[in-house]
């Protein structure tokens, strides 16, 4: 499979590229400046504006997004909008446990963490929430993974998904990268937004 990875230069994105390449996928590492990432072909695109997105997707069977939104940079919802008209394209994105999805059964502690996240990183969480709304109204074959706090360090090795509430307070980025690659290959996750734990 040929996979375009957006946010490929970031700490999580690099690990996603590495994991996909290890599994034998052809990977296109997409960043705003088109920088080289080991194990992948490089492409430049700015998802917030849509510039270069079409060229970066040339020949892609699937898209993985490890993008990070920031103040004034609505990259996550921007990419979802840019891809929204593509019927059947497989799309896996990494959001966060603070994003709410119908069917969630977050406990009191989980709700408190979500509230704090919205206060501290309001615009970022709102962009992720908008991304989910765009995806739910699109014809993409999408999955939104919602991990808790990301940490560096070795993988724990056992990734678990929950469709109701977060199971842990943190997850190693290496385990999340594996979860992204697994999700791309799992049609049972299409149209789902599971929490990820390790």
C-alpha angles and dihedrals in degrees: 000000000000109000127189109209114202116202088027094153094060127094092260096035093057090054091049090052090048093049094047092048090048088056091053100256121143105242131202111197107212122197135150093257098036093238119177117259118191114259096020146079111248127236133172124225139145109217093189090065099022091238112152095359095118092050092047090054096052107137095355119148093190144010129219119192125203091161123148121213120213141179106312091357110102095177098145099054088036092059092046090053092047090053098036097099095053107104114217099000111147110236128179119182134182115225124152142263091259090070112097124222129183109267096034115142100191116177124230093269091049091050090050091052090049091050092050091047091052091050095047100037101019100152092045093051091044091053090052090049089051089049090056091049091051092048093049090055095045135087092234120122090237138175124184114202113206112200126178120235112334119231133186122237139077123331118262089213105223114087117191130189128210125187095197113042143351113276100198139023096236143013131199113249089233091061091047090052089055090049090053092052091046091050092052088059097043117083090184087075096057110125092011133116106200127180112241126218137167 
